[in-house]
Each structure stands twice: as structure tokens, then as C-alpha cells.
Amino acid sequence: MTIKKPSDIPSSEITPKSTYLTRRKFIAGAAAAGAALAGGFYLRDHLDTATTVHAEGQKLSGIVKSKLSTSETPTSFKDITNYNNYYEFSTDKYEPNGLSKNFRTRPWTVAIDGMVKKPKKLDIDAIMKLAPLEERIYRHRCVEGWSMVIPWVGFPLSALIKAADPLPSAKFVAFQTVLAPDQMPNQKRSGVLDWPYVEGLRMDEAMHPLAIMAVGLYDEVLPNVDGAPLRLVVPWKYGFKGIKAIVKISFTDSMPPTTWNKMAPDEYGFYSNVNPQKDHPRWSQASERRIGEFRKRPTLMFNGYADQVASLYSGMDLQKNY
Ligand code: MTE
């Protein structure tokens, strides 16, 4: 990203740190249980018991395997949760896990607005029931040149879009991360990023079956550091499109602004599809270092999802700054 040049990213930095998440099991307080019941949604459906709250480490149940998963070996839980980009907490890779430990993910609502039949607010526990939870094991390629394989738990973004009921004239969908400077230390600092973090997709990209909203990984509630309680995953694009901790989804007929494009328009395009033939202005995108591996491996067009998604971009010049 703009803060670090490739020469500033020593290979030692992508060596995982061995700090496991503290697995915490929370017993529901009366307020949380009451709120869930008042919404008419029983936590029981996706959890082991009806008396637990969604929190890091909580097991999710009823997860369906997906044919869209890769058979590649997933990166370890330890590495997925200890080598992160979450600039609201820190620009360091290893700090966000610890700093996000107490981030509050309940109560949580997502506002739906813009070009929709009716603006509304959806509760996260209702969102988690829009569709069966699926395991989607996806390759994850960061624009910085590292990659992982992540066993996400989530559901198709298209299910959420259907529930949002956009107008046929909506052409793009925009996402916004929570503004919570009391909990996210870098949102109080100037000169990091323009807050809140925002991202966007063209509507046909958003409706593609590979695009998901993640609410978990490794069969557990999504760790805070990976974007709990709700995070976008678009596996054929660079990782920065996967916006975390979403509180707003807006529909529009014009291309929405995106955080990294605003920061450095010559370096990060709106589309940002993984493309080994299109180098970043400051480094090559031809290869990547899979976390946990020593040798670099070639980066694949559309991160290996070309068969499924290339048709979305027919007629576009992929060598341009897309
Ligand atoms: N979303 C928010 N809100 N803030 C961020 O800093 N970083 C992005 C993306 N989503 C980021 C974000 C980047 S650069 C990457 S590579 C991925 O999250 C990293 O996701 P991970 O930490 O789960 O691997």
C-alpha cells in the first residue's frame, strides 16, 4: 500500500508470529438475549446454544461445504489472525489482532440506503440468517505481494443484495466501515487514511456467486481482526477490496469512491482485479509469497478465478489502471 515500498517489506515480516487468539466464550447477558429475541431472531440457528453471543472463538454450526472452494491447503488460523491489514487499528501487520480484541461487534446494524425501494436497517443476527452459512475456501492475494488460503464462512453477497431490494437503475454498490474512534485508535489520528474506509463493486460483480459476505472463518465467528462482524470477500480482486466491519451498504448509479483509490489513484484502481501482467507502479505483481511458504509462486490471472469471472470484463483493457 502507499505506506510501505516493497523494499520496506522484508521477508521476515511475512513470517508468522506465534500468538494464538485467546478463545473466549461469552455467556449472553440478559440485554443481548433480549435484543435478539425482540428482533425475532434466535441465535440458536447458527450457534451451539441459544445462550451464547457471537464473539471471537464461538463455534458456528450448520455450515455447508461449497463446490466453489479451492482444494488448496488453508493457511493456519494463527497466521490468518496474526498477519493482517487493518489500518483503523494499526499500520503494522502484527498489532491489529491484539488491538482489536475488545472491539464491540454487538449490537450491530447495517444501514441499507441509496437507490433502493425502501431504506432500512438490518440487524447482524438477521443478516446471518439470510442464507445458509457456507464454507468458502478462497485464495486471498494482497496487493503487497503476499497471499493466504482462507476458509471463510459466509453467504453470497447476492442474498444480501436481494434483501436490500435495489432499484433496477442501481449500477454500483458501495460499502462503508464503522466509524468508532473510541475503539479504533488510528481513526483518531490524522494522516493514516481517510475515514471511514469505503469500497465498492459494480452490480454484476457484486451479484457474482464468488462474492461473499464473511461472518466466520475456520467454522468460528469471524475474528475481530479479520473484519467482524461482517466483511466483504471478493477472491479475484486484491485483498484491499475486502472491506471489514461493514455498517453501511448503498446503491448508486455512479462509480463510488474507494479508500485506496482516493489515497493514490495512480496505484489503486476501482476494479483492482488480481493481474500478474499489470505491475503496481512500485513493484511487480507477477509472483507472490504464500504465508507459511518459503519460495515465491506465480500469481494467477484473476487470482486463479479467471474461468468464473473473466467474462465480467470482456471488452475492458486489463492493462489499463483498472
Ligand atoms: N478494511 C478496513 N476497514 N480497513 C483496512 O485497513 N485492509 C484491507 C482489507 N480490508 C482494510 C480493510 C487490506 S489492504 C487487506 S489485504 C485485507 O483487508 C486484509 O484482510 P485480512 O487482515 O483479513 O487478511
Boltz pocket constraint, residues with backbone or C-beta under 6 A from the ligand:
constraints:
  - pocket:
      binder: B
      contacts: [[A, 1], [A, 80], [A, 83], [A, 84], [A, 85], [A, 86], [A, 87], [A, 88], [A, 141], [A, 142], [A, 143], [A, 177], [A, 197], [A, 225], [A, 226], [A, 227], [A, 238], [A, 239], [A, 240], [A, 241], [A, 242], [A, 243], [A, 244], [A, 245]]
      max_distance: 6.0
